[in-house]
Every structure is written in C-alpha cells, then in structure tokens.
Amino acid sequence: MRSFLLRTRESFWFLPAALGIAAVFLGQALVLLDHAVLDVSDRVVFLDSLSASAARSILTIIGTSMLTVAGTSFSITISVLATTSSTYGPRLVRNFLADRANQIVLAVFTSTFLYALVVLLSVRSETDAGGGFVPTISIYISVAIGVLDVAVLVFFIHHIADSVQITTLQHRVQADLLRAIAHVYPSKADARGTRESRPVLTDPEPVTTASDGYVQQVDLAQLKRVAEKAECLIDVVAMPGAYVVTTDPLVRVSPPIQDPAFVKSVRGAFSLGTARTPHQDVRFALQQLVEVAVRGLASGTNDPYTAVSALDLAATALVNLLNRPSAVTALTDTDDNVRVLVHWPDADELIGDVFAGVTTYGLDHPLVVHSAMGLAERLLVVAGPSTTELLDSVILRLSRPSLPT
C-alpha cells in the first residue's frame, strides 16, 4: 500500500485528475447555488449585471486560455526534463516528476478549464428552451480563479527557472538521501522490536518472484505478520535496489512452507518496478548524488565545482549516518523471537561508494581532491574503528594519486 501511494504521489496524473474532479463538482454546486439564489430573490442587482452572451464570452476566454497555458507549461516541463536527463543524468528525471509544485501548477490550469466548461454548459439565453439563466456567482468565481491562475503562472516560471539550477537539484537529491537514511537506519527510539544478532536458518526454502524488475519497496511489517502467523523465520534475499528475474528468490523461509496463500502473501510484500527508487534504496539515493559529481567531471563539462558541492552535501548525509545506530538486521515479535532477517548496506559500503567515484574520476582535479580530503577528515571525527581504517586508506590514496585503486 505504501508503495502504491508513493508511486501515485510521484505520478504526473494524480493531482490533475483529483483537482479536475473537484472542479467539476464545484462548478455543479455553484450553478445550483445560483439557481437557489435566483429562486429566493427575483431581482438582485449584482446578479442581474451579465447577459448570456457576455457570460459565454468570459467563460470561453478563461477556459481556452487556461488550457493553452496548461499545454505550454507541460511543454516547458518536458523541455526541462530533457535538459536534465542529458546534463545531470537520466535517473534524476524522477525528481522533476515528483515535484509537487509542477503537479499543482498543471492541476490548477486543467481544473480551471473543466470548471469553466461545466459552468458554460448551464448558461442559457432568453431564446433557449427553459428560459434564460446566467450563473453570475459561478462566473464571478471563475474570474477570481482566472486571476489566481495568473499568479500561479508567474510562480511556475520562477519555480522552473529555480529547479534547473544545479544547487537546487543537488539539494533535492540530498533530501531523498536523508529520508532514506532515516528509514533504513532508525534512531534508537524507533528501533523497538529489532535486534542486531542473527539466528542461523535451518534448511531454508526459497520463495521465488513471479515477475521481473527492480525491488523498489519491501513491506517488512507485512513480512513480520506473515512470519508470526506461520511461526517461521523469513530471510529477505532481494533487498530494495536488487534486480530480480522470474524464479529468482525473494526470501528464504525456515522451516519450509509450501502453502500457496503464504507464498502469495510474501510476494505481495515486494513491490517491483522498471527502475530503482530512493525510498528504501539508500545506496541508490547516494548514487544519485555521486552521479551529479561524476558528470561534473566529464571532459565535455569540466565543472569541478559541481563535484565539490556534491561532496559537501554528501558530508551532511554521511555524518548523519555515522551518528545513527547500525542498520536493523532482525525484526522480532512480541515474544522476542526473530521473524525477519534483513540485509541493509553498512556505513562502510556507502562511504566506499562515494570515494570510489572520486578516486576514479576526480584525482586530476585538485579542487575535488581537496574537498574529498575534507570530507574524509569530517567523517573521521565520528567514525568507528572499521570506518576509520577505511578513511585512512582513502586519505592515503587521495594524498598519493599515483597509487593503484
């Protein structure tokens, strides 16, 4: 369910559809209000100030102009997506699709068109069947919405110009990374019902996947409920970010259980997709930040300052990571029996990913080497023994770039 909600939130259709439906109902409700007001009072000055032809003209102008602006806004967004994909990497396009401001702007313009269309259908002149009717209240509100849409258009122009800046993009990627870290490496207060020790599985039986794709989400709470009900131990093999094909194992179960309902429940806890997402895949979230840095070092771009900025933002996330407890490896039930085993990447692996990109592509850029040295020294302040050993080797490598990687 959480995976569906996240995919819906990142879609470009949900908000326009929801706001469009709301606009249709609002238009119908205000037309009914106009009927009710006219029935109560046959002559209200401000309600008697529009002719049917003027009402149609106003609604037609508002409706057609908003639909045109919506198409233009969508074209601008697609252009920005193409630029971002070619310059900063195709995996960063998701950040623009998930941008709530872009979704709201498109939703406001399309819903204004639908509102004007619904109200326009109710306008009748004196010669029409049923007599004349001009929903003046509804039209005044459509004018007010049109004025609001102009402000939304100005905001959209500012927002889209700001969103293509590399610093804005990097901060969005950093925000995804921080959320992923908070999810995978919970604070001590959020780590109840977990354990760091791992029991040994006895004669485990795999539960395989029925489809291909990247594991985007794993509902660990559902797996724990399934394991409690079946009184078994589930070892998650396919963690978020893994690519699986048909018959690949998702989990291993001990003792083996062949119940089809059990297999269906286990498979239902996994959400597969065509691409990796940063919600539970902390390694991918960090990879996006590293990718921005590496692309800045490409020969065609040659922008070490982008890489320096990415390393500075990575410092915030990695220091946060090292200040947290180790990743949860086992989920327990109320009787403290281990029910689910998980395999999140540890801090050393994530830190190694960052410096692997730097030592592969950035050793020819003194600014990048200096920034990477500063990152390593920051991490040494809060690092544990194993991480300290890793950072010492990284500092040695950065200070002597002729050494093999």
C-alpha positions as CSV (number, residue, x, y, z in Angstrom):
1,M,0.0,0.0,0.0
2,R,2.8,2.4,0.9
3,S,4.5,1.6,-2.4
4,F,1.3,2.4,-4.3
5,L,0.9,5.7,-2.5
6,L,4.5,6.7,-3.3
7,R,4.1,5.8,-7.0
8,T,0.8,7.8,-7.1
9,R,2.5,10.8,-5.4
10,E,5.2,10.8,-8.0
11,S,2.9,10.5,-10.9
12,F,2.0,13.4,-13.1
13,W,-1.6,12.5,-13.5
14,F,-3.0,12.1,-9.9
15,L,-3.2,15.7,-8.8
16,P,-4.7,17.0,-12.1
17,A,-7.2,14.2,-12.1
18,A,-8.2,14.8,-8.4
19,L,-8.4,18.6,-8.8
20,G,-10.3,18.2,-12.1
21,I,-13.0,16.0,-10.5
22,A,-13.2,18.6,-7.6
23,A,-13.6,21.4,-10.2
24,V,-16.5,19.6,-11.9
25,F,-18.3,19.1,-8.6
26,L,-17.6,22.7,-7.6
27,G,-19.0,24.0,-10.9
28,Q,-22.2,22.0,-10.5
29,A,-22.6,23.0,-6.9
30,L,-22.2,26.8,-7.6
31,V,-24.6,26.5,-10.5
32,L,-27.1,25.0,-8.1
33,L,-26.4,27.9,-5.7
34,D,-27.1,30.4,-8.5
35,H,-30.5,28.6,-9.1
36,A,-31.3,28.8,-5.4
37,V,-30.4,32.5,-5.1
38,L,-32.5,33.4,-8.1
39,D,-35.4,31.4,-6.7
40,V,-35.3,33.3,-3.4
41,S,-34.9,36.7,-5.0
42,D,-36.1,37.6,-8.4
43,R,-34.1,40.8,-8.5
44,V,-30.6,41.1,-7.0
45,V,-28.6,43.9,-8.6
46,F,-25.2,42.3,-8.9
47,L,-26.8,39.0,-10.2
48,D,-28.5,40.9,-13.0
49,S,-25.5,42.5,-14.5
50,L,-24.4,39.9,-17.1
51,S,-26.0,38.8,-20.3
52,A,-25.9,35.3,-21.6
53,S,-23.6,36.3,-24.5
54,A,-21.2,38.1,-22.1
55,A,-21.2,35.1,-19.7
56,R,-20.3,32.8,-22.6
57,S,-17.5,35.1,-23.8
58,I,-16.0,35.3,-20.3
59,L,-16.1,31.5,-19.7
60,T,-14.8,30.7,-23.2
61,I,-11.8,33.1,-22.8
62,I,-11.0,31.7,-19.4
63,G,-11.4,28.1,-20.4
64,T,-9.4,28.2,-23.7
65,S,-6.6,30.4,-22.3
66,M,-6.1,28.1,-19.3
67,L,-6.0,25.0,-21.5
68,T,-3.4,26.7,-23.7
69,V,-1.3,27.8,-20.7
70,A,-1.5,24.2,-19.4
71,G,-0.2,22.9,-22.6
72,T,2.6,25.4,-22.7
73,S,3.5,24.6,-19.1
74,F,3.6,20.9,-19.8
75,S,5.9,21.6,-22.9
76,I,8.3,23.7,-20.7
77,T,8.4,20.9,-18.1
78,I,9.2,18.3,-20.8
79,S,11.9,20.5,-22.1
80,V,13.4,20.8,-18.7
81,L,13.2,17.0,-18.3
82,A,15.1,16.5,-21.5
83,T,17.8,19.0,-20.4
84,T,18.1,17.5,-17.0
85,S,18.4,14.0,-18.4
86,S,21.2,14.8,-20.8
87,T,23.1,17.1,-18.5
88,Y,22.8,15.7,-15.0
89,G,21.7,12.1,-15.7
90,P,18.5,10.3,-16.7
91,R,18.0,8.9,-13.2
92,L,17.4,12.4,-11.9
93,V,14.3,12.9,-14.0
94,R,12.2,11.3,-11.3
95,N,12.9,14.4,-9.1
96,F,11.0,16.6,-11.6
97,L,8.1,14.2,-11.9
98,A,7.8,14.0,-8.2
99,D,8.0,17.8,-7.8
100,R,4.7,18.7,-6.1
101,A,4.8,22.3,-7.4
102,N,4.9,21.1,-11.1
103,Q,2.0,18.8,-10.4
104,I,-0.1,21.5,-8.7
105,V,0.5,24.0,-11.5
106,L,-0.7,21.6,-14.1
107,A,-3.6,20.6,-11.9
108,V,-4.7,24.2,-11.4
109,F,-4.7,25.1,-15.1
110,T,-6.6,21.9,-16.2
111,S,-9.1,22.1,-13.4
112,T,-9.9,25.8,-14.2
113,F,-10.7,24.7,-17.8
114,L,-13.0,22.0,-16.6
115,Y,-14.7,24.4,-14.1
116,A,-15.3,26.9,-16.9
117,L,-16.6,24.2,-19.2
118,V,-19.1,23.0,-16.6
119,V,-20.4,26.5,-15.9
120,L,-20.6,27.3,-19.6
121,L,-23.0,24.4,-20.1
122,S,-25.5,26.0,-17.8
123,V,-25.7,29.4,-19.5
124,R,-28.9,29.9,-21.4
125,S,-30.3,32.9,-23.3
126,E,-33.9,34.0,-23.3
127,T,-34.5,32.3,-26.6
128,D,-33.3,28.9,-25.4
129,A,-35.6,26.2,-24.1
130,G,-36.5,26.7,-20.4
131,G,-35.8,30.5,-20.4
132,G,-32.7,32.5,-19.7
133,F,-30.2,31.7,-17.0
134,V,-26.9,33.3,-16.2
135,P,-25.0,31.7,-13.2
136,T,-23.5,35.1,-12.2
137,I,-22.0,33.8,-8.9
138,S,-20.2,31.0,-10.7
139,I,-18.9,33.4,-13.4
140,Y,-17.6,35.8,-10.8
141,I,-15.8,33.0,-9.1
142,S,-14.3,31.8,-12.5
143,V,-12.9,35.4,-12.9
144,A,-11.4,35.2,-9.5
145,I,-9.9,31.8,-10.3
146,G,-8.5,33.2,-13.5
147,V,-6.8,36.0,-11.6
148,L,-5.3,33.4,-9.3
149,D,-4.1,31.4,-12.3
150,V,-2.1,34.3,-13.5
151,A,-0.3,34.3,-10.1
152,V,0.2,30.5,-10.4
153,L,1.8,31.1,-13.9
154,V,4.2,33.6,-12.5
155,F,5.1,31.2,-9.7
156,F,5.6,28.4,-12.2
157,I,8.0,30.5,-14.3
158,H,10.0,31.3,-11.2
159,H,9.9,27.7,-9.9
160,I,11.0,26.1,-13.2
161,A,13.9,28.5,-13.5
162,D,15.0,27.8,-10.0
163,S,14.6,24.0,-10.3
164,V,17.0,23.6,-13.2
165,Q,19.8,25.1,-11.2
166,I,22.3,22.5,-10.1
167,T,22.3,23.6,-6.5
168,T,18.5,23.1,-6.3
169,L,18.8,19.7,-7.9
170,Q,21.5,18.6,-5.6
171,H,19.6,19.7,-2.5
172,R,16.6,17.6,-3.7
173,V,18.8,14.6,-4.1
174,Q,20.3,15.2,-0.7
175,A,16.8,15.4,0.8
176,D,15.9,12.0,-0.7
177,L,19.2,10.6,0.7
178,L,18.4,11.9,4.2
179,R,14.9,10.4,4.1
180,A,16.3,7.1,3.0
181,I,18.9,7.1,5.8
182,A,16.2,7.9,8.4
183,H,14.2,5.0,7.1
184,V,16.9,2.4,6.9
185,Y,18.9,3.5,10.0
186,P,16.3,4.4,12.6
187,S,17.1,6.2,15.8
188,K,17.3,4.2,19.0
189,A,13.7,5.3,19.9
190,D,12.4,3.9,16.6
191,A,14.3,0.6,16.8
192,R,12.0,-1.2,19.1
193,G,11.2,-4.8,18.0
194,T,14.6,-5.2,16.4
195,R,17.8,-7.0,17.1
196,E,21.3,-7.0,15.8
197,S,22.1,-10.7,16.3
198,R,21.2,-13.2,13.6
199,P,19.9,-16.7,14.1
200,V,21.0,-19.5,11.8
201,L,18.4,-20.7,9.3
202,T,17.8,-24.5,9.2
203,D,17.0,-26.0,5.8
204,P,15.7,-22.8,4.3
205,E,13.3,-22.9,1.3
206,P,13.3,-20.0,-1.2
207,V,10.2,-18.2,-2.2
208,T,10.7,-17.0,-5.8
209,T,9.4,-14.0,-7.7
210,A,6.7,-14.3,-10.3
211,S,7.9,-11.3,-12.4
212,D,11.0,-9.3,-13.4
213,G,12.1,-5.9,-12.2
214,Y,13.9,-3.9,-9.6
215,V,12.8,-4.3,-6.0
216,Q,11.5,-0.8,-5.1
217,Q,9.8,-1.5,-1.8
218,V,9.7,-4.3,0.8
219,D,6.9,-4.2,3.3
220,L,8.8,-5.6,6.3
221,A,5.8,-5.1,8.6
222,Q,3.8,-7.4,6.4
223,L,6.5,-10.0,6.2
224,K,6.7,-10.0,10.0
225,R,3.0,-10.5,10.3
226,V,3.2,-13.4,7.8
227,A,6.1,-14.9,9.7
228,E,4.3,-14.6,13.0
229,K,1.2,-16.3,11.6
230,A,3.2,-19.1,10.0
231,E,5.6,-19.4,13.0
232,C,8.6,-19.3,10.7
233,L,11.7,-17.2,10.0
234,I,12.0,-15.2,6.8
235,D,15.3,-14.1,5.4
236,V,15.0,-11.3,2.9
237,V,17.3,-12.1,-0.1
238,A,16.1,-9.4,-2.6
239,M,16.6,-6.1,-0.8
240,P,15.5,-2.8,-2.3
241,G,17.7,-2.0,-5.3
242,A,18.2,-5.6,-6.4
243,Y,17.1,-6.7,-9.9
244,V,15.3,-10.0,-10.0
245,V,14.0,-12.2,-12.8
246,T,11.4,-14.9,-12.8
247,T,12.3,-17.7,-10.4
248,D,14.9,-15.6,-8.5
249,P,14.5,-15.9,-4.8
250,L,12.9,-13.1,-2.9
251,V,13.2,-14.7,0.6
252,R,14.3,-17.9,2.2
253,V,11.9,-19.4,4.7
254,S,12.8,-21.7,7.6
255,P,11.2,-24.1,8.2
256,P,9.9,-24.5,4.6
257,I,6.3,-23.7,4.0
258,Q,4.5,-24.7,0.7
259,D,1.1,-23.1,1.4
260,P,0.1,-21.1,-1.8
261,A,-1.5,-18.4,0.4
262,F,1.7,-18.0,2.3
263,V,3.7,-17.6,-0.9
264,K,1.2,-15.1,-2.2
265,S,1.4,-13.0,1.0
266,V,5.2,-13.0,0.8
267,R,5.3,-11.9,-2.8
268,G,2.7,-9.2,-2.0
269,A,5.2,-7.6,0.4
270,F,7.5,-6.9,-2.5
271,S,6.9,-4.0,-5.0
272,L,8.8,-4.4,-8.3
273,G,9.3,-1.7,-10.9
274,T,11.3,-0.8,-14.0
275,A,13.7,1.5,-12.2
276,R,15.3,1.9,-8.8
277,T,13.8,4.4,-6.4
278,P,15.5,6.1,-3.3
279,H,12.7,5.5,-0.8
280,Q,14.2,2.4,0.7
281,D,17.3,2.0,-1.5
282,V,19.7,4.2,0.3
283,R,22.6,3.1,-1.9
284,F,20.7,4.4,-5.0
285,A,19.9,7.7,-3.2
286,L,23.6,8.2,-2.5
287,Q,24.5,7.1,-6.1
288,Q,22.4,9.9,-7.5
289,L,24.5,12.5,-5.6
290,V,27.7,10.8,-6.7
291,E,26.4,10.8,-10.3
292,V,25.9,14.5,-10.3
293,A,29.5,14.9,-9.1
294,V,30.9,12.5,-11.7
295,R,29.1,14.1,-14.6
296,G,30.5,17.5,-13.5
297,L,34.0,16.0,-14.0
298,A,33.2,14.7,-17.5
299,S,35.6,16.0,-20.2
300,G,32.7,17.8,-22.0
301,T,31.6,19.5,-18.9
302,N,34.8,20.0,-16.8
303,D,33.0,21.6,-13.8
304,P,34.8,20.5,-10.6
305,Y,32.8,23.0,-8.6
306,T,29.7,20.8,-9.1
307,A,31.6,17.8,-7.7
308,V,32.8,19.9,-4.8
309,S,29.2,20.9,-4.0
310,A,28.0,17.3,-4.2
311,L,30.7,16.2,-1.8
312,D,29.8,18.9,0.7
313,L,26.1,17.8,0.6
314,A,27.2,14.2,0.9
315,A,29.1,15.2,4.1
316,T,25.8,16.2,5.8
317,A,24.2,12.8,5.0
318,L,27.2,10.7,5.9
319,V,27.8,12.4,9.2
320,N,24.2,11.9,10.0
321,L,24.5,8.2,9.0
322,L,27.6,7.7,11.3
323,N,25.8,9.3,14.2
324,R,23.0,6.7,14.0
325,P,22.9,3.1,15.2
326,S,23.8,0.3,12.9
327,A,21.1,-0.8,10.4
328,V,18.5,-3.2,11.7
329,T,19.3,-6.8,10.8
330,A,16.5,-8.7,12.5
331,L,12.8,-7.9,13.3
332,T,11.3,-9.6,16.4
333,D,7.8,-10.4,17.5
334,T,6.3,-9.6,20.9
335,D,7.9,-12.7,22.4
336,D,11.4,-11.5,21.1
337,N,11.5,-14.3,18.6
338,V,13.3,-13.2,15.4
339,R,10.9,-13.4,12.5
340,V,12.5,-11.4,9.6
341,L,16.2,-11.0,8.7
342,V,17.2,-8.0,6.5
343,H,20.5,-7.0,4.9
344,W,20.9,-3.3,4.6
345,P,24.2,-1.9,3.4
346,D,26.5,-0.8,6.2
347,A,28.1,2.7,6.6
348,D,31.5,1.5,5.2
349,E,29.9,0.3,2.0
350,L,28.2,3.6,1.4
351,I,31.3,5.7,2.2
352,G,33.3,3.4,-0.1
353,D,30.8,4.2,-2.9
354,V,31.4,7.9,-2.6
355,F,35.1,7.8,-2.6
356,A,35.2,5.2,-5.4
357,G,33.7,7.8,-7.7
358,V,36.1,10.5,-6.5
359,T,39.3,8.3,-6.8
360,T,38.1,7.0,-10.3
361,Y,37.2,10.3,-11.9
362,G,38.5,13.2,-9.7
363,L,42.1,12.7,-9.0
364,D,43.1,15.1,-11.8
365,H,41.1,17.9,-10.2
366,P,42.9,19.5,-7.2
367,L,39.7,21.2,-6.0
368,V,37.9,17.8,-5.9
369,V,40.8,16.1,-4.2
370,H,40.9,18.9,-1.5
371,S,37.1,18.6,-1.0
372,A,37.3,14.8,-0.7
373,M,40.1,15.1,1.8
374,G,37.9,17.5,3.8
375,L,35.0,15.0,3.7
376,A,37.2,12.2,4.9
377,E,38.5,14.3,7.8
378,R,35.0,15.3,8.8
379,L,33.9,11.6,8.8
380,L,37.0,10.6,10.9
381,V,35.6,12.7,13.8
382,V,32.5,10.5,14.2
383,A,33.7,7.2,12.6
384,G,34.0,3.9,14.4
385,P,37.2,1.7,14.2
386,S,36.4,-0.1,10.9
387,T,35.3,3.1,9.2
388,T,38.4,4.8,10.5
389,E,40.6,2.2,8.8
390,L,38.7,2.7,5.5
391,L,39.0,6.5,5.7
392,D,42.8,6.3,6.5
393,S,43.3,4.3,3.3
394,V,41.1,6.8,1.3
395,I,43.2,9.8,2.6
396,L,46.4,7.9,1.7
397,R,45.0,7.3,-1.8
398,L,44.0,11.0,-2.2
399,S,47.3,12.3,-1.0
400,R,49.3,9.9,-3.3
401,P,47.1,9.7,-6.5
402,S,49.8,7.6,-8.3
403,L,48.8,4.6,-6.1
404,P,46.6,2.0,-7.7
405,T,43.0,1.9,-6.7
